[in-house]
Amino acid sequence: MGGYDTAPSPTPDAGWAPDGAETRSPDEPAASERLARLGLVLEPAASGGFFLTGYTFHYREAIKRAGGRWLAERRAWHLADTAAVEALTAILGTSAPGPGLAEAPPSAPTPSAGWGSKHYHGHRERLRQRLLEAHPESLADYELLELLLFFSVYRRDTKPLAKEMLQRFGSLGGVLAADPARYAECLALAPLTPGADPERSQQRDDDLRFTQVLLKAIQALVQRVLKEEIRDRPVIGSWTALLDYLRVTLAHEPTEQFRILFLDRKNILIRDEQQSRGTVDHTPLYPREVVKRALELAASAIIMVHNHPSGDPTPSQPDIEMTKAVVKALAAVNIVVHDHVIVGKNRHLSFRSQGLI
């Protein structure tokens, strides 16, 4: 993105200079080196002219005056020729006396930079220090989410964003489990006016994309960490860890999902598989398909799991009848159904503990 490139192009050789720059004095730095002092990276473009990346947000007005054009697909400014490069160095070099580019280089952009009001400058650093110096439990849910958003939203105040996401999705788990497209409901900005800064438009898109990647990666990470707690050990003896994993995986799913945990004769997890996905209140499961898959995996037992998006884990009559059908079908091939767990928003229900198996 312009102004804070996540993967800047390699810095050209400091001795390189655009054609026509040989007239500089022997001790005058090359154009690329002079721009590099300001955190700007200049490199030749294959199609002609030059790409300019790096900390361009600080100098976007000067780049425009020099004829620079923002290329959203490249996330770089394009300068048409050496004259444009020289015009840019001249513009930047007139802000103060001294050799070369006299304008003092800016500090590297930090996540605290933002569009609009800068009242929150310094707040991010204070929150980081609180996390490091105090126990994480001292931070409210919105503060933890706000801190995470520092890494994906660079130029906006993330506190109201975090609060809105929690309100809209209900909890931290709900935020992580939400369809990533829905993050746009919280991260959207007012429509840009004609002629608005092209970097701002790109920044708006990047805020959403980076937030989607960040939060879905964290969701996958949490699920994998919890799954480690039930891997390579008897599932029946790790029941609490199993329930924690199931809650994180299923409690916030918007539609019903049916999963089966296939176990070996020592009740070690062989495979956790999604068998089907349905609507908000129904998902199909066919006993013959369960039997077929259990035999393919050489499973000795299974645990059936599904969620109720309504939040209420009370089994329906179809849930009970389907469970009995699966138990009967598997018994015919000497495979045991240990339990059927229904996961709700804040609680779960075990068929075995309710005497339904």
C-alpha positions in Angstrom: 0.0 0.0 0.0 1.3 3.5 -0.7 2.9 5.1 2.3 3.6 1.8 4.2 4.7 -0.8 1.7 4.5 -4.3 3.1 6.9 -5.7 0.6 9.0 -2.9 -0.8 11.0 -3.6 -3.9 14.7 -4.2 -3.5 16.6 -1.0 -3.2 18.6 -0.3 -6.4 22.3 0.0 -6.3 23.1 3.2 -4.5 25.4 4.2 -7.3 22.6 4.0 -9.9 21.2 7.2 -11.3 18.7 7.9 -14.0 20.0 8.9 -17.4 20.9 12.5 -17.4 22.0 12.6 -13.8 25.7 12.5 -14.8 25.8 16.2 -14.5 25.8 16.1 -10.7 29.0 16.9 -8.9 31.2 14.0 -7.9 30.2 14.1 -4.3 26.5 14.6 -5.0 24.6 11.3 -4.2 22.8 9.5 -7.0 19.0 10.0 -7.2 18.2 6.6 -5.7 20.5 7.2 -2.8 19.1 10.7 -2.2 15.6 9.4 -2.2 16.6 6.5 0.0 17.5 8.9 2.7 13.8 9.8 2.9 12.7 6.2 3.0 11.8 6.2 -0.7 12.8 3.3 -3.1 13.4 4.1 -6.7 13.7 1.4 -9.4 13.4 1.2 -13.2 10.1 0.0 -14.5 10.1 -2.6 -17.3 7.5 -0.7 -19.2 9.5 2.5 -19.0 10.0 5.2 -16.3 10.4 4.4 -12.6 8.5 2.9 -9.7 8.6 4.7 -6.4 7.8 2.7 -3.2 8.6 3.0 0.5 7.3 5.7 2.7 5.5 7.5 -0.1 2.6 8.6 2.0 4.7 11.3 3.6 5.5 12.8 0.2 2.5 12.1 -1.9 1.7 15.7 -2.7 5.3 16.3 -3.9 5.1 13.1 -5.9 1.9 14.4 -7.6 3.5 17.7 -8.4 6.4 15.9 -10.1 3.9 14.1 -12.3 3.7 10.9 -10.3 0.8 8.5 -10.9 -0.5 6.0 -8.3 -0.7 2.4 -9.7 -3.1 0.5 -7.3 -2.3 -2.9 -8.9 1.4 -2.4 -8.3 1.0 -0.4 -5.1 3.6 2.0 -6.2 3.9 5.4 -7.7 5.1 5.7 -11.3 7.3 8.4 -12.5 7.3 8.7 -16.3 11.0 9.5 -17.0 14.2 10.9 -15.6 12.8 14.4 -15.8 10.1 13.5 -13.3 12.7 11.9 -11.0 14.7 15.1 -11.1 11.6 17.2 -10.6 10.8 15.2 -7.5 14.3 15.5 -6.0 14.2 19.2 -6.7 10.9 19.7 -5.0 12.0 17.7 -1.9 15.4 19.4 -1.9 14.0 22.9 -1.6 12.4 22.5 1.8 15.6 23.5 3.7 19.2 24.4 3.0 21.9 21.8 2.7 23.3 19.3 0.3 21.2 16.7 -1.4 17.7 16.2 -0.1 17.5 18.7 2.7 14.2 17.7 4.1 14.7 15.7 7.2 13.8 12.1 6.7 10.6 11.1 8.5 10.5 8.4 11.1 9.2 5.1 9.8 5.5 5.0 9.7 4.0 3.3 12.7 0.6 1.7 13.2 -0.5 4.8 15.1 -0.6 7.0 12.0 -4.2 7.4 10.9 -6.7 9.1 8.7 -8.4 12.1 10.2 -8.0 12.9 13.9 -4.7 11.9 15.5 -6.0 12.0 19.1 -5.0 8.4 19.6 -1.3 8.9 18.8 0.6 7.3 21.7 -2.4 5.3 22.8 -1.2 2.2 20.9 2.2 2.2 22.6 0.6 2.6 26.0 -1.7 -0.4 25.3 1.3 -2.5 24.2 3.1 -1.6 27.4 0.1 -2.6 29.5 0.0 -6.0 27.8 3.7 -6.6 28.4 3.9 -5.2 32.0 0.5 -6.3 33.3 -1.2 -9.7 33.1 -3.2 -10.0 29.9 -6.3 -10.6 32.0 -6.2 -6.9 32.9 -7.2 -6.0 29.4 -10.8 -5.9 28.4 -12.0 -8.0 25.4 -12.2 -4.8 23.2 -8.7 -3.9 24.2 -7.3 -7.2 23.2 -9.1 -7.0 19.8 -8.0 -3.4 19.5 -4.4 -4.4 20.0 -4.7 -7.1 17.3 -6.1 -4.6 14.9 -3.0 -2.5 15.3 -1.4 -5.0 12.9 -3.9 -4.7 10.1 -5.4 -1.2 10.4 -2.6 1.4 10.1 -4.1 4.8 9.9 -7.3 4.6 11.9 -8.3 4.5 15.5 -8.9 0.9 16.2 -10.8 1.2 19.6 -14.2 2.1 18.0 -13.6 -0.6 15.4 -13.0 -3.2 18.1 -16.0 -2.2 20.1 -18.3 -2.3 17.0 -17.0 -5.7 16.0 -17.7 -7.1 19.4 -21.2 -5.6 19.5 -22.0 -6.9 16.0 -20.6 -10.4 16.4 -21.3 -10.9 20.1 -17.9 -12.0 21.5 -14.3 -12.5 20.7 -15.1 -16.0 19.5 -17.9 -14.6 17.3 -15.5 -12.1 15.7 -12.9 -14.8 14.9 -15.6 -17.2 13.5 -17.5 -14.5 11.4 -17.5 -14.8 7.6 -14.5 -12.6 6.7 -16.6 -10.7 4.2 -18.7 -9.4 7.1 -15.8 -7.5 8.5 -16.5 -4.9 5.9 -19.6 -4.0 7.9 -17.4 -2.6 10.6 -14.3 -1.5 8.6 -16.1 0.4 5.8 -15.4 4.2 5.5 -17.7 6.8 4.0 -17.7 6.8 0.2 -14.7 8.6 -1.1 -15.4 11.9 -3.0 -14.4 12.2 -6.6 -10.7 13.0 -6.9 -9.9 11.7 -3.4 -6.4 10.6 -2.6 -5.8 7.3 -4.5 -3.7 6.0 -1.6 -6.5 6.5 0.8 -8.8 4.4 -1.4 -6.1 1.7 -1.5 -5.7 2.0 2.3 -9.4 1.4 2.8 -9.2 -1.8 0.8 -6.0 -3.0 2.5 -7.5 -2.4 6.0 -10.2 -4.9 5.2 -8.0 -7.4 3.4 -5.3 -7.5 6.1 -7.9 -7.7 8.9 -9.5 -10.7 7.2 -6.2 -12.5 6.9 -5.1 -11.6 10.4 -8.3 -12.7 12.2 -8.9 -15.9 10.2 -5.2 -16.9 10.8 -5.7 -16.4 14.5 -8.9 -18.5 14.4 -7.0 -21.3 12.7 -4.1 -21.0 15.1 -6.4 -21.2 18.2 -8.2 -24.3 16.8 -4.9 -26.0 16.1 -3.5 -25.3 19.6 -6.6 -26.7 21.2 -6.6 -29.8 18.8 -3.0 -30.5 20.0 -4.5 -31.1 23.5 -6.5 -34.1 22.3 -4.0 -35.4 19.7 -2.1 -38.6 20.6 -3.9 -39.2 23.8 -7.2 -41.0 24.8 -10.0 -38.6 23.9 -12.3 -40.0 26.7 -9.6 -39.1 29.2 -9.2 -35.6 27.8 -12.9 -34.7 27.8 -12.5 -31.1 29.0 -9.9 -30.4 26.3 -12.1 -32.0 23.7 -15.1 -29.7 24.7 -12.9 -26.6 24.5 -11.8 -27.6 21.0 -15.4 -28.3 19.9 -16.7 -25.0 21.3 -14.0 -23.0 19.5 -14.7 -24.9 16.3 -18.5 -25.0 16.3 -20.1 -22.6 18.8 -20.2 -19.6 16.4 -20.9 -21.4 13.1 -23.9 -19.7 11.4 -25.2 -23.0 9.9 -25.4 -26.5 11.3 -22.3 -28.6 10.8 -21.9 -32.3 11.6 -18.5 -33.6 12.5 -17.4 -37.1 13.5 -14.3 -37.9 15.6 -13.0 -41.3 14.5 -11.1 -43.2 17.3 -8.9 -46.2 17.4 -9.2 -49.1 19.9 -7.3 -47.0 22.5 -9.6 -44.1 21.9 -6.8 -42.1 20.3 -8.1 -39.6 17.6 -7.6 -40.9 14.1 -9.4 -38.2 12.3 -11.8 -35.3 12.9 -13.9 -34.8 9.8 -16.8 -32.7 8.7 -19.4 -35.0 7.4 -22.0 -32.5 6.2 -23.1 -28.9 6.4 -26.7 -27.8 6.3 -29.0 -24.8 7.0 -29.5 -22.9 10.2 -31.6 -25.7 11.7 -30.9 -28.9 9.8 -28.0 -30.9 8.4 -28.3 -34.3 6.7 -26.3 -37.3 8.0 -26.6 -40.8 6.4 -25.8 -43.8 8.6 -24.4 -45.8 5.7 -21.9 -43.1 4.9 -20.8 -43.0 8.5 -20.3 -46.8 8.5 -18.4 -46.6 5.2 -16.0 -44.0 6.4 -15.4 -45.6 9.8 -14.4 -48.9 8.1 -12.1 -47.0 5.7 -10.3 -45.5 8.7 -10.3 -48.8 10.7 -12.0 -46.9 13.5 -13.1 -48.8 16.6 -15.3 -46.0 18.0 -16.7 -42.6 17.1 -18.0 -39.4 18.7 -20.7 -37.6 16.8 -20.8 -33.8 17.1 -22.9 -31.1 15.7 -23.9 -27.5 16.5 -27.1 -25.6 17.0 -26.7 -22.0 15.6 -29.7 -21.0 17.7 -27.5 -21.4 20.7 -29.8 -23.9 22.4 -28.2 -27.4 22.4 -31.4 -29.2 23.3 -31.7 -32.1 20.8 -34.6 -32.3 18.4 -36.6 -35.5 17.8 -34.9 -35.9 14.4 -31.5 -35.5 16.3 -32.5 -38.4 18.6 -33.8 -40.6 15.8 -30.8 -40.1 13.6 -28.4 -40.9 16.5 -30.2 -44.1 17.2 -30.0 -45.1 13.5 -26.2 -44.4 13.4 -25.7 -46.4 16.7 -27.6 -49.4 15.3 -25.7 -49.3 11.9 -22.3 -49.1 13.6 -23.1 -51.8 16.1 -23.6 -54.2 13.2 -19.9 -53.8 12.3 -18.7 -53.7 16.0 -18.0 -50.0 16.1 -19.0 -48.1 19.3 -20.6 -44.7 19.5 -19.2 -43.1 22.6 -21.3 -40.0 22.5 -23.2 -37.4 20.5 -22.4 -33.9 21.6 -24.5 -30.9 20.6 -22.7 -27.5 20.8 -24.6 -24.4 21.6 -23.4 -20.8 22.1 -22.5 -21.0 25.7 -23.2 -24.6 26.7 -23.3 -28.1 25.3 -25.3 -31.3 25.7 -24.1 -34.9 25.9 -26.4 -37.7 24.7 -24.7 -40.2 26.9 -25.0 -38.0 30.1 -28.7 -37.5 29.2 -29.3 -41.2 28.8 -30.0 -40.9 25.1 -27.4 -43.4 24.1 
